[in-house]
Amino acid sequence: MEKLRIELSKSRKDKATLEEMMLKEDKRRAFLDEQIQSRDARITKLELKLGEEKIARERSAKELRGMSLDWMQSCSELEVMEIDFNDC
């Protein structure tokens, strides 16, 4: 009978220890879940920003190409005007 009481007492302590460990792990898991959610939100924000930057870069490249064509056309017109001026 005494052996059973000792074993029962030990089993109850072990159970309490295991429950305490589970609570600690649950808190740790909750903390890690929050960290993952935070990182996911940051990743989403950075992906959106990257997309916006790509669009802005493409727009700038297109504008630069247009300006280059305008500049080349202006140079050609200037050369024609210079030739006309020299002919006068």
C-alpha positions in Angstrom: 0.0 0.0 0.0 2.8 2.4 0.9 4.6 1.6 -2.3 1.5 2.5 -4.3 1.1 5.8 -2.4 4.7 6.7 -3.2 4.3 5.7 -6.8 1.0 7.7 -7.0 2.7 10.8 -5.5 5.6 10.5 -7.9 3.2 10.1 -10.9 1.3 13.2 -9.8 4.5 15.2 -9.5 5.6 13.9 -12.9 2.3 14.9 -14.4 2.5 18.4 -12.9 6.0 18.7 -14.3 4.9 17.6 -17.7 1.9 20.0 -17.6 4.3 22.9 -16.6 6.6 22.0 -19.5 3.7 21.9 -21.9 2.6 25.4 -20.7 6.1 26.7 -21.3 6.2 25.2 -24.7 2.8 26.6 -25.6 4.0 30.0 -24.6 7.2 29.5 -26.7 5.1 28.2 -29.6 2.8 31.3 -29.4 5.8 33.6 -29.3 7.3 31.9 -32.4 4.0 32.0 -34.2 3.9 35.8 -33.6 7.5 36.1 -34.9 6.5 34.1 -38.0 3.5 36.3 -38.6 5.6 39.4 -38.1 8.1 38.2 -40.7 5.4 37.2 -43.1 3.9 40.7 -42.9 7.4 42.2 -43.4 8.0 39.9 -46.4 4.6 40.9 -47.9 5.4 44.6 -47.4 8.8 44.2 -49.0 7.4 42.2 -52.0 4.9 45.0 -52.6 7.6 47.6 -52.4 9.8 45.6 -54.7 6.9 45.5 -57.2 6.4 49.2 -57.0 10.1 49.8 -57.5 10.1 47.6 -60.6 7.2 49.5 -62.1 8.9 52.8 -61.3 12.2 51.6 -62.8 10.4 50.4 -66.0 8.6 53.7 -66.2 11.9 55.6 -65.8 13.6 53.4 -68.4 10.7 54.1 -70.9 10.9 57.8 -70.2 14.7 57.8 -70.7 14.3 56.0 -74.0 11.8 58.6 -75.1 14.1 61.4 -74.0 17.0 59.8 -75.8 14.9 59.6 -79.0 13.9 63.3 -78.6 17.5 64.3 -78.0 18.7 62.4 -81.1 15.9 64.0 -83.1 16.8 67.4 -81.8 20.5 66.8 -82.7 19.5 65.9 -86.2 17.3 69.0 -86.5 20.2 71.1 -85.1 22.6 69.7 -87.7 20.1 70.5 -90.5 19.7 74.0 -89.2 23.5 74.4 -88.9 23.9 73.3 -92.5 21.2 75.7 -93.6 22.8 78.5 -91.6 26.2 77.7 -93.2 24.7 77.7 -96.6 23.4 81.2 -96.0 
